[in-house]
Amino acid sequence: MINKTFSKGDMIEIIRAFNIDIPNFNTMDKSTLSMKLWAELCSLEYIPAENNLFNISDIEELKMYVMNKNPNKLLSIKEKNKIMKFCKEVIVYCTNGYNVDMSVFNDFIEIDLQLRDIAIHGDIPSVRRAIRLFNKDPNLKEKIEPIISNRVKKELELKKKHKVKTYYGLISKKGDFLISFD
């Protein structure tokens, strides 16, 4: 059975990523979708591995993935809100010229230690932004690297690859292009 920590959106993402044949899955409620997805997973012999954001190679591994607690939901809402509040305070510290006196913090070490503690939650965009801004602090001796899951890394790479920029009316696209001259 699929673990209850998987939301309807998570299950829809799994269905799309592995091309699982469930008709009208968008209109189902969470419990119905969970039962249909589990039934379909039990009947499948293999899964397509191309464009796999989950780093799962076979059907048994996928079954174990959905049976266990969702690895993306490690924080409760209360804990996540606490981390988000701290990140906002760090961003304010950074945008105010890295001045501790103009922030809610007592000293630089307090910020550094707490950011190193929450770096394991690098899948949260606010954590990545707070760390990126804090790494530009002139007082910082050793940079902090956010720990990002493979799934989020692939999503960020895809976003970066398909990002379109406009410069004075000129559109810049990144990607692979084939130019042929006749």
N, C-alpha and C positions, 0 to 999 in steps of 0.2 A: 504494500500500500504506500501511497505517496505521503511523505511527511507533511504535517499541517503547517510547517513554516514556509512552504512554497505558496506564494500568492498566485492568483489567477494569471497575473501578468508574467510571472516566472514560468508557469506551465505553458502559456502561449508562446513564450520565447523558446522553450524547449521544442514545442511542436514545430515551430517554424525552422529552427536550426537543424533539426534532424528529418525534416520533411515527413512527419508522421501524418498518416491519412485519417483525420478526424473531421468530418464535415460539420460546418457551422459551429466551430469551436468558440468563436467570438461571442455567440449568443448564449452560451451555457453559463450557469452559475459555477462557483468554485468547486462545490462538492461533486456535481455531475461531471464537470471537466476532469476532476481528479480520478473518478471511477473509470471514465472512458479512456483517459490517457494510460492508466495502469493496465486496463484490459488490452489496449493496443500494444503496450510494451511487452506484455506476456505473450502475445501472439507473434511478435516480430522475431526473426532469426538473426538479422543483422541491421545495422544502421549505416547511413551514408556518413563518411568521415570528412568530406570536403567542407571547407569553410566552417570548421567546428570551433566555436568560441569557448566551448567548455573543456577542451582537451580530454575528451572521452573517445575511446577508440572502438569499443564493442558494446553490445546490448547489455551484457551482464554488468559492466561498469556503469552504464547509464541507470540501470535498475538500482544499483547500490547508491548512486548519487541521489536519486529522488527518494529513496527510503530513509536516508540519513537526514539530519538537520541541514537546512539550507546554509551553505557556507557563506552566503552573502548577507545573511541576517544574524550576525553574531552579536549585534547590539540591540538592547531594548530601545524603545522610543525615548525613554527618559535619559538613557546614557548617550544616545545620539544627539539629543537636544543639548545636553551638557557640553559635548564635544563641539557642536556647531557654535554655541555661545562663546566658548573659549577661542575658537578660530576667528570669530568676528572681532574679538578683543585684540587678538594678535594682528589682524589686518589693520585695525585702527592704529595700533602701535607702529606698524610699518609705514602706513600712509602719513603719520605725523612725524616723520623724519627719524624714526628709531629712538624716540625720546621717552624714557621710562617715566619721567615726571608727568607727561601728558597722557598716561595710560592708567589702567586699573592695577597694574603690576607693581610689586615692590622693588624688584631688581631684574636684571637681565638673566640671571641664572634660573630664576623661577620660570621664565618663558621657555628657555632652552630645555630644561628638564621635562616640562610638560609636553612640549612639542615632540621630543624624542619618544615619550611614552605613547602618544597618539599616532605616531608615524606608521604604526601597523595598520591603521585604518585609512590607508592611502586611496582606497576605492571611493571615498567620499570627496567630491570635488573641492569643498571648502578646506579640507585638510591639505590637499595638494596645493591649493592657492596660498594658504597661510605659510606653508613650508617654503614654497617658491619665493614669496616675498621676504620671509625671515632669512633665507639663505643669502640675501643681498645686504644684510646688516653688516656694517664695517667692524663691529665688535665680535662677530662670530669667527671662531678659530677653525671649527670643523663643520662642514656642511651636513645637513640632515637629508637623508634620502627616504621619501615615502615608500612604503611597501605596497605595491599594487599587484592585484591578482592578474593572472594571464588573460583572463576574460576581458577585464577592463583595459589592459594594455592593447589587446587586439582591437577593441572598440575605439580607443583613442587613436591608434594607427589608421584605422579606416576613416575616422573623422578628419584626421590631418591630411590624408591622401586625397580626399574629395572636397577639401576646403577651397572655396572660391574667394579670391580677393579682388577688389576693384581699386585701381589707381588712376585717378583723373580720367575716368571713362574707359580705361584699359582693363580688361578682365584677365586675371591670372588664375589658371587652373593647374593643379598638380596631378600627375598621373602619367601613364604610359600612352604615348601618342605615335601614330604612324603617319608620316608625311610622304606623299609620293608626288613626283613631278612628271607631267606628261610631255 
